[in-house]
């Protein structure tokens, strides 16, 4: 008997495009590598991001309280769903790290 799990993961709405990738490239790659089905509904009503109200952890940036979340649905075996969750977490962390490294510098440059 094949057991499939359905997992829902809430991600910051502002990062959905980065998670999907150009033309859906990241989602297709996640599905190809893991064998899980990954769905990010376009018409999904936004939910409040539960992490938006947490205290920022040292060395990380916290989403703004007004940032909403988008639900990503993952269906597959246990290892596949776990792998997708880890990879999405890595994409989010990479983007936030890049924003912290480059975002602050741009703010300080003189406008001229």
Residue pairs with C-beta under 8 A, 6 or more apart in sequence:
2 77
3 77
3 78
4 75
4 76
4 77
5 75
5 76
5 77
5 78
5 81
6 73
6 74
6 75
7 73
7 74
7 75
7 81
7 84
7 85
8 71
8 72
8 73
8 74
9 71
9 72
9 74
9 85
9 88
10 47
10 49
10 50
10 69
10 70
10 71
10 72
11 19
11 69
11 70
11 72
11 88
11 92
12 49
12 63
12 67
12 68
12 69
12 70
12 92
13 46
13 49
13 67
13 68
13 69
13 70
14 63
14 67
15 91
15 92
15 95
16 40
16 70
18 26
18 91
18 92
18 95
19 26
19 27
19 40
19 72
19 88
19 91
19 92
20 26
20 27
20 40
21 27
21 28
21 29
26 91
27 38
27 40
30 36
30 38
30 84
30 87
30 88
31 37
31 38
33 83
33 87
34 76
34 79
34 80
34 81
34 83
34 84
34 87
35 76
35 77
35 80
36 74
36 75
36 76
36 77
36 80
36 81
36 83
36 84
37 73
37 74
37 75
37 76
38 72
38 73
38 74
38 84
39 72
39 73
39 74
39 75
40 70
40 72
40 73
41 70
41 71
41 73
44 70
44 71
46 68
46 69
46 70
47 68
47 69
47 70
47 71
48 68
48 69
49 63
49 67
49 68
49 69
50 69
51 62
51 63
52 62
52 63
52 64
52 65
52 66
52 67
52 69
53 65
54 62
55 62
56 62
60 96
61 96
61 99
61 100
72 88
74 80
74 81
74 84
74 85
75 81
76 84
